[in-house]
């Protein structure tokens, strides 16, 4: 796709520039681009090549290139195998392996077709029993060699790493790599809420509780500190006062090891004992000789992409980034995935000048991208995939993280977009059907504003409305 700039200033451009004269934008860096998809022309270009932090709008690059590379029907397959011999009495002389595929949905409760962690453990145990194994003279081994052994981006902030949204992507993911930590909310303001329990139970995890109770309207301001492989977690911040239990979500320190331990535990309930459990990070020479016991398939990629964009799920995009690399016969690593995504964008006709990616989800504050590139990405894949598929991949206003946008206005139901936000960062990227019935792709990124997000949001919606009315 080759997008050209209109020779004369459009009415939409004039209206946008007028709004941007408001004092709220004085300290703010703004990049805004809108493209008439059919005409391949820009209808708004306000600092369109200015590189800014996009937050979760970056997910559109990851999800669109994943569909491009892997296809709608791609599925992840996790295999349960063994490498030994089964004796007449049912004793397996050898190891059982969980062969990870990087599936980010394994054990998730988010998708009805996916087995929850509890049911997944029961299913695997049942399949091992039905395979004729009654005892294991070997170990339960989590083989996560499909991806490299560093699950998170090096540029993610330390204060994010213990929280569920920064769990990263492992060769074996389970339960979206998160646990819930429950607190008693009773107590006066300033008191320390007591920990009730955490679920699922993570062996060996320890919590240093420095939380305080704050007033009822303050919301969740609790943070868990401690990154991958770290079992001593520090909890600081506040939770709101109340009478019921309150929960926060943390990242499992080592999901492959956790799953192996839980399978071993489930088998012990069935009186099937093993010599322990562990993980491996590198391909074993004997892998091709392993025998399949069972396998677990993920939902198709189109469903994963739909949820990744609608619910802004970081782990899904981080896994997709590494999967794209692996399917291109490269290392299952984030850097390799970014290289492949850039190639796919160029092949789709997107000018990738103005793109610097550090991860696949937009969590890194070191990501930099311009609105022109994001708007071109949406336009290019709109041309390639068609409107019906694109409407499946992106949340419509009124859904997910954009549930209340344009409510009660003429734009309601006519905009599909991905939002992104972090401290002093707001972005919207997607497409709309304008007043004339034309499809317009757009991206708007705002960085460095001094007002609250709830104050900035109506201004950004107003800018998008000008594209609807005057493009």
Buried (B, 14 or more C-beta within 10 A) or exposed (E): BEBEEBEEEBEBBEBBBEBBEEEBBEEBBBBBBBBBBEEBBBBBBBBBBBBBBBBBBBBBBBBBBBBBBBEBEBBBEBBBBBBBEBBEEBBBBBBBBBBBBBBBBBBBEBBEEBBBBBEBBBBBBEBBBEBEBBBBBBBBBBBBBBBBBEBBBEEBEEEBBBBBBBBBBBBBBBBBBBBBBBBBBBBEEEEEBEBEEBEBEBEEBEBEBEBBBBEEEEEEBBBBBBBBEBEEBBBBBBBBBBEEEBBBBBBBBBBBBBBBBBBBBBBEEEEBEBEEBBBBBEEBEEBEEBEEBBEBBBBBBBBBBBBBBBEBBBBBBBBBBBBBBBBBEBBBBBBBBBBBBBBBBEEBBBBBEBBEBBBBBBBBBBBBBBBBBBBBBBBBBBBBBEBEBBBBBBBBBBBBBBEEBBEEBEBEEBBBBBBBBBEBBBBBBBBBBBBEEBBBBBBBBBBEBEBEBEEBBEBBBEBBBBBBBBB
